[in-house]
Amino acid sequence: MVGISSFLALEPRPCPPPTAARNDPKPRSLAQIEASRKNGAKSLGPRTEAGKAKSAANALKHGLATAPALLAEEDEDAFAQHCLDLEAEYTPSGPTERALVA
């Protein structure tokens, strides 16, 4: 049986350096680390309002639950006419039917 005194006498195992990934066969060099830092400083995201608006729609799949019902490339007048056509065709008779048609 091993006692606590023999356990405390063991040398601690060295931790891997913070730059080496556990599955990486070869640790990264200082030049690679510095290059990663420089490249990371470049990616700050969109800076203009147009760029921010475009990136905000990156994950948009269908737009059914979005606040603006139209995408930037869609025609607002054509959409309004489409809504009027649907309402005329189905003549909803209450708030539930109106929500389903609109």
Secondary structure, DSSP 8 states (H G I E B T S, - for coil): ---HHHHHTS-------TTS-TT-SS---HHHHHHHHHHHHH-----SHHHHHHHHTTT-SS-TT-SSSS-TTS-HHHHHHHHHHHHHHH---SHHHHHHH-
